[in-house]
């Protein structure tokens, strides 16, 4: 679940970065179906919440030390 959340955050981050160049990656892929596009955005937001919860005040892990 954590790995999927991280992947969705990467997709969301790339999408926001591409917005600077007027490119919406999610819309390009799922633009034919607004419901699926909305679900992707919701999943990216939920992923951010999951990853924030995992940080627990400190985003470093035992592997980082």
C-alpha positions as CSV (number, residue, x, y, z in Angstrom):
1,X,0.0,0.0,0.0
2,X,2.8,2.4,0.9
3,X,4.6,1.7,-2.4
4,X,1.4,2.4,-4.4
5,X,1.0,5.6,-2.5
6,X,4.6,6.6,-3.3
7,X,4.0,5.9,-7.0
8,X,0.8,7.9,-7.1
9,X,2.6,10.8,-5.4
10,X,5.3,10.7,-8.1
11,X,2.6,10.7,-10.8
12,X,0.9,13.7,-9.1
13,X,4.2,15.5,-8.7
14,X,5.1,15.0,-12.3
15,X,1.6,16.1,-13.4
16,X,2.0,19.3,-11.4
17,X,5.4,19.9,-12.8
18,X,4.1,19.5,-16.4
19,X,1.3,22.0,-15.6
20,X,4.0,24.7,-15.8
21,X,4.2,23.8,-19.5
22,X,0.4,23.6,-19.9
23,X,0.5,19.8,-20.1
24,X,-1.9,17.8,-17.9
25,X,-0.7,14.2,-18.0
26,X,-3.7,12.8,-16.2
27,X,-6.1,14.6,-18.5
28,X,-4.2,13.4,-21.6
29,X,-4.4,9.8,-20.3
30,X,-8.0,9.8,-18.9
31,X,-9.5,12.9,-20.4
32,X,-12.0,10.8,-22.2
33,X,-13.6,10.0,-18.9
34,X,-14.0,12.7,-16.3
35,X,-15.0,10.2,-13.6
36,X,-11.7,8.2,-13.9
37,X,-9.7,11.4,-14.0
38,X,-11.4,12.6,-10.8
39,X,-10.7,9.2,-9.2
40,X,-7.0,9.5,-10.1
41,X,-6.8,13.0,-8.4
42,X,-8.6,11.6,-5.3
43,X,-6.2,8.7,-5.1
44,X,-3.2,11.0,-5.4
45,X,-4.6,13.1,-2.5
46,X,-5.2,10.0,-0.4
47,X,-1.7,8.9,-1.1
48,X,-0.3,12.2,0.1
49,X,-2.3,11.7,3.4
50,X,-0.9,8.2,3.8
51,X,2.6,9.3,3.2
52,X,2.3,12.3,5.6
53,X,1.0,9.8,8.2
54,X,3.9,7.6,7.7
55,X,6.3,10.5,8.2
56,X,5.0,10.8,11.8
57,X,6.6,14.2,12.4
58,X,10.0,13.1,11.0
59,X,10.4,12.0,7.4
60,X,13.7,10.2,8.0
61,X,13.7,6.4,8.3
62,X,16.0,4.0,9.9
63,X,17.5,3.4,6.4
64,X,18.4,7.2,6.2
65,X,20.4,7.1,9.4
